[in-house]
Amino acid sequence: MNIGFIGLGAMGLPMTRHIVEAGHDVTVASRGRVPIDMAVAAGAADGETPAGVVDASEVTLLCVPRSSDVVDVLQAATPALGDGKIVVDTSTIDPDVERAQHERVNASGAQYLEAPLSGGTVGAEEGSLTLMVGGDADVLAAARPALDPFAATIVHVGGPGTGQIVKLCNNLIYAAQTLPTAEATTMAAKAGVDLRKLHDVITHSTGDCNAIRTRIPFEAVLPHGPASNDWRPGFMTDLMAKDLDLAIGFAARSDTPLFTAGIARQLLGAASAAGYGREDFSSMGKIVRALGGV
């Protein structure tokens, strides 16, 4: 299959490599020259522009940071959109903006899906991402050869916008887990508790959650955790803050109460202000540690 990929960041570049390795003809575009050269070295072709990528491809994937980026890419790709083209947006953006992009692309005669991702950079490297897909199920069936190389789980969650809503729910829960994980481990460390033993107990008790297994904000507790690896981001602080902003905004428009999201967002903001914006989002724990004097 001829597949396009626009947005070769920390997620997009390894996803592109998996597609190339699966034997597809891949055409790419991105803002930076270095990731394009890396993709070309892996076997992709340089499409130069979004329109060039879409023109060369049956299915084009987008993986860009923000709602405005998706809008801009699709605006640039408009001349190449039409019958026989499928666009799949794997970015995490505002659900209402995403619905508008469904309408925009479908009006051109092309077809559109949203498929935001979960699994972080590790999942992208391993090809084990989870995709939550909003749009037409028949379009998903046609696009699956482009998605299977980097996804372990693909779930069709509903119509336009639902994929983004599910993604925001997921990230809301993960951010919320990470804050009490930071609070509990800071309290334990301050009291002299061995955090490895705390981890062993909690992972076999009712406090178990993904954050306690992956995001303890203390060095040398989790060998593969960000804190033990210079806070290398599986998911950046600034991006989690962006996603919570999207969740809070959507909740406000839908009259849905959110309590923990606002508190977690404040900690993420403090982490960004402290210079941790490009570190893993569990760096909010460094703020909790500092406030606790640990």
C-alpha positions as CSV (number, residue, x, y, z in Angstrom):
1,M,0.0,0.0,0.0
2,N,1.1,3.6,-0.6
3,I,1.1,5.3,2.8
4,G,1.9,8.8,3.8
5,F,3.1,10.1,7.1
6,I,3.1,13.8,8.2
7,G,4.8,14.7,11.5
8,L,8.0,12.8,12.3
9,G,8.4,13.6,16.0
10,A,9.2,11.3,18.9
11,M,6.1,9.2,18.0
12,G,5.8,9.7,14.3
13,L,9.3,8.6,13.3
14,P,9.3,5.2,14.9
15,M,5.7,4.6,13.7
16,T,7.0,5.4,10.2
17,R,9.8,2.9,10.5
18,H,7.4,0.2,11.4
19,I,5.3,0.9,8.4
20,V,8.3,0.8,6.1
21,E,9.5,-2.5,7.7
22,A,6.0,-3.9,7.0
23,G,6.8,-3.5,3.3
24,H,4.7,-0.5,2.4
25,D,5.8,2.4,0.2
26,V,6.0,5.4,2.5
27,T,6.1,9.1,1.7
28,V,6.8,11.6,4.5
29,A,6.9,15.2,5.4
30,S,7.8,17.0,8.6
31,R,8.8,20.5,9.9
32,G,12.4,19.4,10.6
33,R,14.9,18.2,8.0
34,V,16.7,15.8,10.4
35,P,13.7,13.4,10.9
36,I,12.9,13.5,7.2
37,D,16.5,12.4,6.4
38,M,16.2,9.6,9.1
39,A,13.0,8.4,7.5
40,V,14.5,8.5,4.1
41,A,17.5,6.5,5.3
42,A,15.0,3.9,6.7
43,G,13.4,3.5,3.2
44,A,10.8,6.3,3.0
45,A,10.5,8.9,0.3
46,D,10.4,12.7,0.8
47,G,7.1,14.1,-0.2
48,E,8.3,17.7,0.6
49,T,4.8,19.1,1.4
50,P,1.6,17.8,2.9
51,A,-0.1,18.0,-0.5
52,G,2.9,16.0,-2.0
53,V,2.5,13.3,0.7
54,V,-1.3,13.0,0.2
55,D,-0.9,13.0,-3.6
56,A,1.5,10.0,-3.4
57,S,-0.6,8.0,-0.9
58,E,-3.8,6.0,-0.5
59,V,-3.7,6.5,3.3
60,T,-2.0,9.5,4.9
61,L,-1.4,9.6,8.7
62,L,-0.9,12.8,10.7
63,C,0.9,12.9,14.0
64,V,1.3,16.6,15.1
65,P,1.2,18.3,18.5
66,R,-1.8,20.6,18.4
67,S,-5.3,21.3,17.0
68,S,-4.0,24.2,15.0
69,D,-1.3,22.0,13.5
70,V,-3.9,19.5,12.2
71,V,-5.9,22.4,10.7
72,D,-2.8,23.8,9.0
73,V,-1.7,20.5,7.6
74,L,-5.1,19.7,6.1
75,Q,-5.3,23.2,4.7
76,A,-2.0,22.7,2.9
77,A,-3.1,19.2,1.8
78,T,-6.4,20.4,0.4
79,P,-5.3,20.4,-3.3
80,A,-4.5,16.7,-3.2
81,L,-7.6,15.6,-1.3
82,G,-10.4,13.8,-3.2
83,D,-11.9,10.4,-4.1
84,G,-9.8,7.4,-3.1
85,K,-7.8,9.2,-0.4
86,I,-8.0,8.4,3.3
87,V,-6.6,10.7,6.0
88,V,-6.1,9.4,9.6
89,D,-5.2,11.9,12.3
90,T,-3.3,10.2,15.2
91,S,-2.8,13.5,17.0
92,T,-4.5,14.4,20.3
93,I,-6.6,17.5,19.7
94,D,-9.9,19.1,20.6
95,P,-12.9,16.9,19.9
96,D,-14.9,19.7,18.3
97,V,-12.0,20.7,16.1
98,E,-11.6,17.1,15.1
99,R,-15.3,16.9,14.1
100,A,-14.8,19.9,11.9
101,Q,-11.9,18.2,10.1
102,H,-14.1,15.1,9.5
103,E,-16.6,17.4,7.7
104,R,-13.9,19.3,5.9
105,V,-12.1,16.2,4.5
106,N,-15.3,14.3,3.7
107,A,-16.6,17.4,1.7
108,S,-13.6,17.0,-0.6
109,G,-14.6,13.4,-1.5
110,A,-11.8,11.9,0.7
111,Q,-12.4,9.9,3.9
112,Y,-11.3,10.7,7.4
113,L,-10.6,9.0,10.7
114,E,-9.2,10.1,14.0
115,A,-7.0,7.6,15.8
116,P,-5.3,9.2,18.8
117,L,-2.6,7.0,20.4
118,S,-1.8,5.6,23.8
119,G,1.5,4.0,24.8
120,G,4.0,6.8,24.6
121,T,7.4,6.7,22.9
122,V,8.0,3.2,24.3
123,G,4.9,1.9,22.6
124,A,5.8,3.7,19.4
125,E,9.3,2.2,19.4
126,E,7.9,-1.3,20.1
127,G,5.0,-1.1,17.7
128,S,2.6,-1.8,20.6
129,L,0.4,1.4,20.6
130,T,-3.3,1.5,21.4
131,L,-5.5,3.4,18.9
132,M,-9.0,4.7,19.8
133,V,-10.7,5.3,16.5
134,G,-13.5,7.7,15.7
135,G,-15.2,7.7,12.3
136,D,-16.7,5.2,9.9
137,A,-16.0,1.5,10.6
138,D,-15.7,0.8,6.9
139,V,-13.1,3.4,6.5
140,L,-11.2,1.9,9.4
141,A,-11.3,-1.5,7.7
142,A,-9.8,0.1,4.5
143,A,-7.1,1.9,6.5
144,R,-6.0,-0.9,8.8
145,P,-3.0,-2.0,6.7
146,A,-1.5,1.4,7.5
147,L,-2.2,1.1,11.2
148,D,-1.4,-2.5,12.1
149,P,2.4,-2.2,11.8
150,F,2.6,0.1,14.9
151,A,-0.5,-0.8,16.9
152,A,-1.2,-3.8,19.2
153,T,-4.8,-2.7,19.9
154,I,-7.2,-0.8,17.6
155,V,-10.6,-0.1,19.0
156,H,-13.4,1.6,17.0
157,V,-15.0,3.7,19.7
158,G,-17.7,5.5,17.7
159,G,-18.3,8.4,15.3
160,P,-16.4,11.7,14.7
161,G,-14.9,13.1,17.9
162,T,-15.3,10.1,20.1
163,G,-11.7,8.9,19.6
164,Q,-10.5,12.2,20.9
165,I,-12.9,12.1,23.9
166,V,-11.7,8.6,24.8
167,K,-8.1,9.7,24.6
168,L,-8.7,12.7,26.8
169,C,-10.5,10.5,29.4
170,N,-7.4,8.2,29.4
171,N,-4.9,11.0,29.9
172,L,-7.1,12.6,32.6
173,I,-7.0,9.4,34.6
174,Y,-3.3,8.9,34.0
175,A,-2.4,12.4,35.1
176,A,-4.7,12.1,38.1
177,Q,-3.0,8.8,39.1
178,T,0.4,10.4,38.9
179,L,-0.2,13.1,41.4
180,P,-1.2,10.9,44.4
181,T,1.6,8.6,43.4
182,A,4.0,11.5,43.9
183,E,2.3,12.5,47.1
184,A,2.3,9.1,48.6
185,T,5.9,8.3,47.7
186,T,7.1,11.7,49.0
187,M,5.3,11.1,52.3
188,A,6.8,7.6,52.5
189,A,10.4,8.8,51.6
190,K,10.2,11.6,54.1
191,A,9.3,9.0,56.8
192,G,12.2,6.8,55.8
193,V,10.2,4.0,54.1
194,D,12.0,2.0,51.5
195,L,10.3,3.0,48.3
196,R,11.1,-0.4,46.6
197,K,9.2,-2.2,49.4
198,L,6.4,0.4,49.2
199,H,6.2,-0.3,45.4
200,D,6.1,-4.1,46.1
201,V,3.2,-3.7,48.6
202,I,1.1,-1.3,46.5
203,T,1.4,-3.3,43.3
204,H,-0.2,-6.2,45.2
205,S,-2.8,-4.1,47.0
206,T,-5.8,-1.9,46.3
207,G,-3.6,1.2,45.5
208,D,-2.2,-0.5,42.4
209,C,-2.3,1.6,39.2
210,N,-0.3,2.3,36.1
211,A,1.4,5.4,37.7
212,I,2.7,3.4,40.7
213,R,4.1,0.8,38.2
214,T,5.7,3.3,35.8
215,R,5.9,6.9,37.2
216,I,7.3,6.9,40.8
217,P,9.1,10.2,40.9
218,F,12.2,9.0,42.7
219,E,15.5,7.9,41.2
220,A,16.5,4.2,41.4
221,V,13.1,2.8,42.4
222,L,11.9,1.8,39.0
223,P,14.9,0.9,36.7
224,H,12.9,1.7,33.5
225,G,11.0,4.7,35.0
226,P,11.7,8.3,33.8
227,A,13.1,9.3,37.2
228,S,15.8,6.7,36.9
229,N,16.6,7.7,33.4
230,D,17.2,11.5,33.6
231,W,13.4,12.1,33.3
232,R,13.5,11.1,29.7
233,P,10.0,11.6,28.4
234,G,7.7,8.8,27.6
235,F,5.2,11.6,27.4
236,M,6.3,15.2,27.9
237,T,5.1,17.5,30.7
238,D,4.0,20.2,28.2
239,L,2.0,17.7,26.1
240,M,0.2,16.3,29.1
241,A,-0.6,19.9,30.2
242,K,-2.0,20.5,26.7
243,D,-4.2,17.4,26.9
244,L,-5.5,18.4,30.3
245,D,-6.4,21.8,28.9
246,L,-8.3,20.1,26.1
247,A,-10.1,17.9,28.7
248,I,-11.0,20.8,30.9
249,G,-12.2,22.8,28.0
250,F,-14.4,20.0,26.6
251,A,-15.8,19.3,30.1
252,A,-16.7,22.9,30.5
253,R,-18.6,22.9,27.2
254,S,-20.4,19.7,28.1
255,D,-21.2,20.8,31.6
256,T,-19.2,17.9,33.1
257,P,-17.6,18.4,36.6
258,L,-13.8,17.9,36.8
259,F,-12.0,18.2,40.1
260,T,-8.7,16.3,39.9
261,A,-7.9,17.6,36.4
262,G,-7.5,21.2,37.7
263,I,-5.2,20.2,40.5
264,A,-3.0,18.0,38.3
265,R,-2.9,20.8,35.7
266,Q,-1.5,23.3,38.3
267,L,1.3,20.9,39.2
268,L,2.1,20.4,35.5
269,G,2.2,24.1,35.1
270,A,4.5,24.4,38.0
271,A,6.7,21.7,36.5
272,S,6.9,23.6,33.2
273,A,7.7,26.8,34.9
274,A,10.5,25.1,36.8
275,G,12.1,24.0,33.4
276,Y,10.7,20.5,33.2
277,G,8.4,21.0,30.3
278,R,10.3,18.7,27.9
279,E,10.8,16.1,30.6
280,D,8.4,13.3,31.4
281,F,5.2,14.5,32.9
282,S,6.0,12.6,36.1
283,S,8.3,15.5,36.8
284,M,5.3,17.0,38.5
285,G,6.6,14.8,41.3
286,K,9.7,16.9,41.6
287,I,7.4,19.8,42.6
288,V,5.8,17.7,45.2
289,R,9.2,16.5,46.5
290,A,10.4,20.1,46.7
291,L,7.4,21.2,48.6
292,G,7.9,18.3,51.0
293,G,11.5,19.0,51.4
294,V,12.6,15.6,50.1
